[in-house]
Amino acid sequence: MSWQGTVRRWTRPHYLWRRATHNLLPKLAALLVALLVWLVATADRRANIEVGFDVPLEVRDTTGGSSKRAVSDLPATVRVTLSGQRSRLQGLQASKIEATVDTTGAQEGSFNLPVEVRAPDGTKSLRVLPARVQGFVDSQLTRRIAVTLSVPAPPAGTLPRYALSPRVTLVSGPNRLVKTVERVISEPLALDPSEEGSGSLVALNAQGEPVTGITLSPQTVTVRRTDLGTLPVRTIGVVLSPAPATLTVESRVTPSTVRVVGPPALLAQLSSVTVPVTYRPGKARLTPTLKLPAGVQALDSVVVDLTVRTKQAP
């Protein structure tokens, strides 16, 4: 049969019907078996599962007004449980899930509000823990605070010098938190002469404790050691000039040692420095000038607390 005849035969409806109904029962059985095999093989992928995610909690606040608002004391994350097909939840990242608390219109002060979750397409949010969160609404405050350089104690005989950039940072956040910041210090860096490094900044309160929930801008500073490490320095003790024999003296010298700089030959001859004191009965706090040889300078100042009494005659 020519190919033209074959084409004409396949265009006849009654021929197509005979071909389709030929061995119909075996064909239907084979189709049913294939369908069952597919259902069994894909059942695990099509079944819904539950997966928990630690989702960052975001704040939404569209309250109008002339001053900015800040929200604090909230948990960093909430636990969100989603339901969906394994293929959809496997590999899903927490950053693709939205968890927000809306503080729009909330009065300044403490609040307790629900957490809203927006699940990705093809998934369903089952639960969130905690379902409600507590926080604090406050006005936004920004302060400029000078950075205090923090470095390890220098080795004996050295006087390191440093350059800091920038020297000021902006501290921003809730009013009640920013007001507690007493100082901002840099991370201690051990640098060699002429070496440069980067250190993180930490905000501290009056008790020397870190203040959290605020933002520092910048968050780091650049510290460069500018000395060459060759300056001759020596640490020597501090002694008071002798008191008259007619007086009883109680004294405290702070610090008990000082650093001095000068020619190495002169420094080698020094073991202590004398503080000249004029003794008078009573209590006094003095900041005297140290008596040092010409060419030698003190790098530290001292404070002397005195309690002087007249001795009683025997």
C-alpha positions in Angstrom: 0.0 0.0 0.0 1.3 3.4 -0.9 1.9 6.0 1.7 -1.0 8.1 0.3 -3.4 5.2 1.1 -2.0 4.9 4.6 -2.6 8.6 5.2 -6.2 8.4 3.9 -6.9 5.4 6.1 -5.8 7.2 9.3 -8.1 10.1 8.4 -11.2 7.9 8.5 -13.1 8.1 11.8 -14.3 4.5 11.8 -10.7 3.3 11.3 -9.5 5.4 14.3 -12.3 4.1 16.4 -11.4 0.4 15.7 -7.8 1.1 16.5 -8.7 2.8 19.8 -11.1 0.1 21.0 -8.8 -2.8 19.9 -7.7 -4.6 23.1 -9.4 -1.9 25.1 -9.4 -3.8 28.5 -5.6 -4.5 28.5 -5.0 -0.9 27.5 -7.2 0.4 30.4 -5.5 -2.0 32.8 -2.0 -0.8 31.8 -3.1 2.8 32.2 -4.5 2.1 35.6 -1.3 0.4 36.7 0.8 3.3 35.5 -1.4 5.8 37.4 -1.1 3.8 40.6 2.6 3.6 40.3 2.9 7.3 39.7 0.6 8.0 42.7 2.7 5.8 45.0 6.0 7.2 43.7 5.0 10.8 44.2 2.9 10.5 47.4 5.8 11.7 49.6 6.4 14.8 47.5 2.7 15.7 47.3 2.0 15.2 51.0 1.8 18.3 53.2 4.5 18.6 55.9 5.1 21.1 58.7 8.4 23.0 59.0 9.4 25.6 61.7 11.5 28.7 60.9 13.2 31.3 63.1 12.0 34.5 61.3 13.4 38.0 61.9 10.8 40.2 63.5 10.3 43.5 61.6 8.4 46.6 62.8 5.9 48.5 60.7 5.1 52.0 61.9 3.4 54.6 59.7 2.4 57.0 62.5 2.7 60.6 61.3 4.3 63.4 63.2 7.2 65.7 63.4 9.5 63.4 65.4 10.7 60.0 64.5 9.7 57.0 66.6 11.8 54.1 67.8 10.7 50.6 69.0 12.8 48.6 71.4 12.6 45.5 73.7 11.3 43.2 71.0 12.6 39.7 70.4 14.9 39.4 67.4 13.1 36.5 65.9 9.8 34.5 66.2 9.2 30.9 65.5 6.9 30.4 62.5 5.5 27.0 61.5 4.4 26.6 57.9 2.5 23.8 56.2 3.0 22.9 52.5 4.4 20.3 50.1 7.8 19.0 50.8 9.1 20.2 47.5 8.0 23.8 48.4 9.3 23.9 51.9 12.6 22.1 51.4 15.3 24.8 50.8 12.9 27.7 51.8 14.9 30.3 53.7 13.5 32.2 56.7 14.3 35.5 54.9 11.5 34.7 52.4 8.9 34.8 55.3 7.6 38.0 56.6 6.8 38.4 60.4 5.9 41.9 61.4 4.4 43.8 64.4 2.5 47.0 63.4 3.0 49.8 66.0 1.1 52.4 63.9 -0.8 54.6 66.3 0.6 53.0 69.4 1.1 55.5 72.3 4.6 56.0 73.6 5.4 53.5 76.3 4.9 49.7 76.6 2.7 47.8 74.2 1.5 44.2 73.6 0.6 43.6 70.0 0.0 40.5 67.7 2.6 39.2 65.2 1.4 39.1 61.6 2.9 36.5 59.3 2.9 36.5 55.5 3.7 33.0 54.1 5.2 32.5 50.7 3.0 31.3 47.9 2.1 27.6 48.1 2.5 27.5 51.9 0.2 28.2 54.8 1.1 29.7 58.2 -0.1 27.4 61.0 1.2 29.1 64.1 3.7 31.7 65.4 5.4 31.7 68.8 5.1 34.1 70.5 1.7 35.1 68.9 1.9 38.5 70.7 5.0 40.5 71.6 5.8 43.2 74.2 7.9 46.2 73.4 8.4 49.9 74.0 7.6 52.8 71.7 9.8 55.9 72.3 11.0 59.0 70.4 14.1 58.6 68.3 17.2 60.4 69.6 20.6 60.9 67.9 23.7 62.1 69.8 27.3 62.8 68.8 29.8 61.2 71.2 33.5 61.3 71.0 35.2 57.9 70.7 37.5 56.9 73.6 40.5 54.9 72.3 41.1 51.6 74.1 44.5 49.9 73.8 46.3 47.2 75.7 48.7 48.3 78.4 52.0 49.2 76.7 55.2 47.1 77.5 57.6 48.7 79.9 59.9 51.2 78.3 57.5 52.2 75.5 55.2 55.1 74.9 52.9 54.2 72.1 51.0 57.0 70.4 47.9 56.5 68.2 45.8 58.4 65.6 42.0 57.7 65.6 39.6 58.2 62.7 36.9 59.2 62.9 37.0 60.6 66.4 33.2 61.0 66.8 30.3 58.6 66.3 26.5 59.1 66.0 24.5 57.1 68.6 20.9 56.7 67.5 17.9 54.8 69.0 15.2 55.1 71.5 15.4 58.2 73.7 15.5 56.2 77.0 18.4 54.0 75.8 20.5 56.7 74.0 20.4 58.9 77.1 22.1 56.1 79.2 25.2 56.1 77.0 28.1 57.7 78.9 30.9 56.9 76.5 31.8 55.0 73.3 35.1 53.0 73.3 37.0 51.2 70.6 37.9 47.6 70.7 41.4 47.2 72.1 44.0 46.7 69.4 47.6 45.5 69.8 49.5 47.3 67.1 53.2 47.4 66.2 54.8 50.8 65.5 53.4 52.4 62.3 50.8 49.6 62.0 47.1 50.3 61.3 44.0 48.3 62.2 40.2 48.5 62.5 38.3 48.2 65.7 34.6 47.8 66.6 32.9 50.4 68.8 31.0 49.6 72.0 28.6 52.0 73.8 28.8 51.9 77.6 26.6 53.2 80.4 27.7 54.8 83.6 28.3 51.4 85.2 30.6 50.4 82.3 28.0 47.9 80.9 27.3 47.7 77.1 24.1 49.4 75.9 22.2 47.4 73.4 19.2 48.3 71.2 21.0 51.3 69.7 22.8 52.0 66.4 26.4 53.4 66.1 27.4 55.2 62.9 30.1 54.4 62.1 30.3 51.1 63.9 34.1 50.8 63.5 37.1 53.2 63.6 40.6 53.1 62.1 43.5 53.1 64.6 47.0 53.8 63.5 50.1 53.7 65.8 52.1 56.7 64.9 55.2 56.2 67.1 58.4 54.4 66.0 58.7 52.5 69.3 62.1 54.1 70.1 61.2 56.6 72.8 63.1 55.9 76.1 60.6 55.5 78.9 61.1 54.2 82.5 58.6 53.6 85.3 59.8 54.8 88.7 58.3 55.0 92.2 56.9 58.1 93.9 58.0 59.1 97.4 57.1 62.1 99.6 59.5 64.5 101.1 60.2 63.9 104.8 57.7 65.3 107.3 58.8 67.3 110.4 59.3 65.1 113.5 56.6 67.1 115.3 53.8 65.8 112.9 52.1 62.5 112.4 51.3 62.0 108.7 48.9 59.6 107.0 49.3 59.7 103.2 48.2 58.1 100.0 49.8 58.7 96.7 47.9 57.9 93.5 49.5 56.4 91.4 52.4 55.0 93.3 54.6 54.9 90.2 54.9 57.3 87.2 56.4 57.0 83.7 59.2 59.4 82.8 60.9 60.0 79.5 64.4 61.4 78.9 67.9 60.6 77.8 68.7 56.9 78.6 71.8 57.8 80.7 69.7 60.0 83.0 66.8 57.4 83.2 69.3 54.7 84.2 70.2 56.8 87.3 66.6 57.2 88.5 64.9 54.8 90.8 62.3 57.1 92.3 61.0 60.7 92.2 60.4 62.9 95.3 57.2 64.8 95.7 57.8 68.1 97.6 55.1 68.6 100.2 54.5 71.4 102.7 52.9 69.7 105.8 50.2 71.4 107.8 47.8 69.9 110.3 44.5 68.9 108.8 43.4 67.1 105.6 44.4 68.1 102.1 44.5 66.8 98.6 47.5 68.0 96.5 48.5 67.7 92.9 52.2 68.6 93.3 54.9 69.1 90.6 57.4 66.3 90.5 61.1 67.1 91.1 63.0 65.6 88.2 66.5 66.2 86.7 66.7 68.6 83.7 65.9 66.9 80.5 63.5 64.3 82.1 59.8 64.8 82.0 56.9 62.9 83.7 54.2 61.4 81.6 51.8 61.0 84.5 50.5 63.3 87.3 50.0 62.2 90.9 47.5 63.1 93.5 48.5 63.1 97.2 45.9 62.7 100.0 47.2 63.8 103.4 46.0 63.7 107.0 48.4 65.6 109.2 48.2 65.7 113.0 50.4 67.4 115.6 52.1 64.9 117.9 51.1 65.1 121.5 53.8 66.0 124.0 54.8 63.1 126.3 
